[in-house]
Amino acid sequence: MAAVATTATRTTETKRKSIFDLVFFSRNPKRAKPSIIAESSVNKIMSNNSSINGVGGGGGANVKKSKPPSLDKSRKKEVKQRLNAEASKEIRPLAVGTMAMMVSALSNQALPKLLGKLLDEKSSPLDKMTCGVEGACSVTRGDSVSASKALAFVVIGGGFASFLRTTLLNRAQDNIAQRLRAKLFSAILTDRDMQWFVSGEGVSAGKDCSNINGNKEDPTAGKAEAVSETSPSPSSPGAVGSILTEDVNRASEAVTTVFANILRSCSSCAFATYHMLSLNPQLFGISVSIIPVVGAAAVVLNKFVKKATARQRLCAEQAASFAEERISHIETVKLANREKDEVEKYLQLQEECVQLGRKVSSAKGVFMGFMFAASGGALYMVFNAGGKAVADGRMTSGELTSFATYSFLLGLGTSGIFKALGELTQGLVSADRVYSLMDGVPDSKPGNAPKEQSRISSSESVESISLDNVSFSYTSSPDKTVLNNISLNLQRGKVIALVGENGSGKTSLASVIAGLYRPQGGTISLQPSGMDFNELDRQSQASLIQVVPQHPALFDTTIKSNVTYSNPNATDDDIQKALLVANCNDFISKLDDGLDFRVGRNGMRLSGGQRQRLALARALLSSPCVLILDEPSSALDAEGESAVKDAVRACREGDSGQPIGLLLITHKHQTLHVADLVVVLKEGKIVETGTYSELSKDKGSALCELMSELV
Ligand SMILES: Nc1ncnc2c1ncn2[C@@H]1O[C@H](COP(=O)(O)OP(=O)(O)OP(=O)(O)O)[C@@H](O)[C@H]1O
């Protein structure tokens, strides 16, 4: 058994390697683009294959030495309750499916008795001799028709029950999994703020996942740490994907098929016990003498499986993250010619996990081997004692056959219970991971506690957005102040250029103004009402501020869908206007499908400048109060720069309604002259403000220090 498991593990490892090899070596980046779309599918295939032998999703360096998240009693109770509440929504298919399972179990139980009866009937000689009072006797042959009829009934009924059981329980399982996935995805997308995504707290939901990669006391940790240096954060999409697929599957299995299997196995044991006791109580005593020993072994096994499963799941998370990140950065991997290294590192990650999987497989193998030997020994004793009983005429050979079959069913039921208990444990570990991710980590930091949110009816009444002494740090580096007492007024129709060296905090400021992060100090208010921007709901915030980031993200859908992403209710006229202002029409008219052109994953079928222009159109379409263009010129060619000028004009003059305030984050001095005000940021502080002509004339200004071209 252990050997089989090891072979299966090897096969899985080979499969994973081939998939990884295929992705990295068989495709050039250009041709790979459409295939990368299915990156999450690759992830799924890679992690799902691993579950063939229960090895879990994948790799994780030094997993065996790491401490898995513990599932204490109160948490276990809570997880069970939540899972049961989920299962109760499928009560009908679950109840009928479980009843069908019991019927099929009953049919199985009836079979040995009927078979024994059939055997006795068939093997009896010219059986009954009936003599009348006159002395006339007649002989009748043993009739096996009744046993045959009952057998046919049981076989057909049992078959139908099996069909019902499989269909209904699987349906319930799929429904539960679907609901869990939907809730989880919704929790991740709507309930988490940006700090959660960038902090790396994500998937293991507060549990120390970093430990998985390195234990300094472990002499073998060196290799693992080398891998962990390049391992992605556990909050990567790959890790989330691993929980969304494998853990959700295991959790939903636990309350459907696994639970029903436990019931079936228990009923099997109960019925087999009843029949065996009624056939021969003495033989029953011999037959069950092995149960305490097997039970003790099962308890030990279950403890081991529980710990190993938690480690395996962390391991799967890491491997999935690693694969996902390398695949999404395939161009970088290929340009640096690091395909072989990455495959090697992936295999190292896998190796740790596979070793863990082998241990579980071996433990299960030893247990099953032990079960087999113990059952064989018990059967030997049963036949020894049973043979004597038949010889003494205390039992028929048919009854002994029935008894032996029942004792086989008892063994099967017992091992079924232990197996299902193991799966239930794995399911609870997975459910804990699902719920932990769903609940997230309560953020107790000041300023981050959830507040009651208000909604504005229209952004039109807002004239400006005012920052007053705003300070901000990322939760992953709480001691580093990224923005320090920033005060700024972003007014409709006015253009502010924000400049500063790399890392001075320009992008962070844009994100804080847009409401993606909540500042720890100061206020952002709407003028003239004075409402606190951070007390508004996301819909209101998005209607007030739009950002065109340095690297705009596009979805793998049509140009039209991408542009209307910020305002799904926009009319065709609005769309055309926004595209015109953002200077998109030229390149769109050259595409075969025009607005219906599919842009590819992350807009890979478009140039950087085209992507930026579409993002600009998208931002303008929602008619914000303030637009933030981060490094607008970096991805634009000369023609594209005129689009920025158009955007400046549109914002000032209000092409799409009211004028829009514009915050231009730029490194280019050529762009500065369009601004009403230039703001210089240094180490998170505003060190200078003034008009371009004022600041550029003063050769000792912070602006001239920053832009040597001006000196
Ligand atoms: N997610 C994050 N977690 C922790 N620190 C971060 C994060 N993002 C940025 N930082 C840090 O915040 C500081 C400001 O970064 P930011 O990206 O805002 O600068 P920037 O002025 O936009 O730089 P650039 O001009 O290079 O784009 C940097 O020191 C950076 O290391």
The ligand as an SDF file (V2000), in Angstrom:
LIG
                    3D

 31 33  0  0  0  0  0  0  0  0999 V2000
    2.6950   48.3770   -0.2630 N   0  0  0  0  0  0  0  0  0  0  0  0
    3.6800   48.9800    0.3850 C   0  0  0  0  0  0  0  0  0  0  0  0
    4.0540   48.5400    1.5820 N   0  0  0  0  0  0  0  0  0  0  0  0
    5.0440   49.1520    2.2720 C   0  0  0  0  0  0  0  0  0  0  0  0
    5.7220   50.2120    1.8110 N   0  0  0  0  0  0  0  0  0  0  0  0
    5.3940   50.6840    0.6020 C   0  0  0  0  0  0  0  0  0  0  0  0
    4.3560   50.1020   -0.1780 C   0  0  0  0  0  0  0  0  0  0  0  0
    4.2600   50.7950   -1.3250 N   0  0  0  0  0  0  0  0  0  0  0  0
    5.1960   51.7820   -1.2810 C   0  0  0  0  0  0  0  0  0  0  0  0
    5.8670   51.7130   -0.1260 N   0  0  0  0  0  0  0  0  0  0  0  0
    6.9060   52.6020    0.3280 C   0  0  0  0  0  0  0  0  0  0  0  0
    6.3720   53.9060    0.3890 O   0  0  0  0  0  0  0  0  0  0  0  0
    7.2970   54.8500   -0.0490 C   0  0  0  0  0  0  0  0  0  0  0  0
    6.6570   55.7380   -1.1120 C   0  0  0  0  0  0  0  0  0  0  0  0
    6.3840   54.9400   -2.2530 O   0  0  0  0  0  0  0  0  0  0  0  0
    5.6060   55.5220   -3.5010 P   0  0  0  0  0  0  0  0  0  0  0  0
    5.3990   54.4220   -4.4560 O   0  0  0  0  0  0  0  0  0  0  0  0
    4.4190   56.2250   -3.0090 O   0  0  0  0  0  0  0  0  0  0  0  0
    6.6690   56.5620   -4.0730 O   0  0  0  0  0  0  0  0  0  0  0  0
    6.6560   57.3410   -5.4310 P   0  0  0  0  0  0  0  0  0  0  0  0
    7.0270   58.7190   -5.1150 O   0  0  0  0  0  0  0  0  0  0  0  0
    5.3740   57.1410   -6.1470 O   0  0  0  0  0  0  0  0  0  0  0  0
    7.8210   56.6260   -6.2130 O   0  0  0  0  0  0  0  0  0  0  0  0
    8.0230   56.4890   -7.7950 P   0  0  0  0  0  0  0  0  0  0  0  0
    8.2690   57.8400   -8.3330 O   0  0  0  0  0  0  0  0  0  0  0  0
    9.2210   55.6240   -7.8890 O   0  0  0  0  0  0  0  0  0  0  0  0
    6.8110   55.8490   -8.3390 O   0  0  0  0  0  0  0  0  0  0  0  0
    8.5030   54.1000   -0.5520 C   0  0  0  0  0  0  0  0  0  0  0  0
    9.5220   54.1850    0.4290 O   0  0  0  0  0  0  0  0  0  0  0  0
    8.0300   52.6820   -0.6840 C   0  0  0  0  0  0  0  0  0  0  0  0
    9.0510   51.7960   -0.3640 O   0  0  0  0  0  0  0  0  0  0  0  0
  1  2  1  0
  2  3  1  0
  2  7  2  0
  3  4  2  0
  4  5  1  0
  5  6  2  0
  6  7  1  0
  6 10  1  0
  7  8  1  0
  8  9  2  0
  9 10  1  0
 10 11  1  0
 11 12  1  0
 11 30  1  0
 12 13  1  0
 13 14  1  0
 13 28  1  0
 14 15  1  0
 15 16  1  0
 16 17  2  0
 16 18  1  0
 16 19  1  0
 19 20  1  0
 20 21  2  0
 20 22  1  0
 20 23  1  0
 23 24  1  0
 24 25  2  0
 24 26  1  0
 24 27  1  0
 28 29  1  0
 28 30  1  0
 30 31  1  0
M  END
$$$$
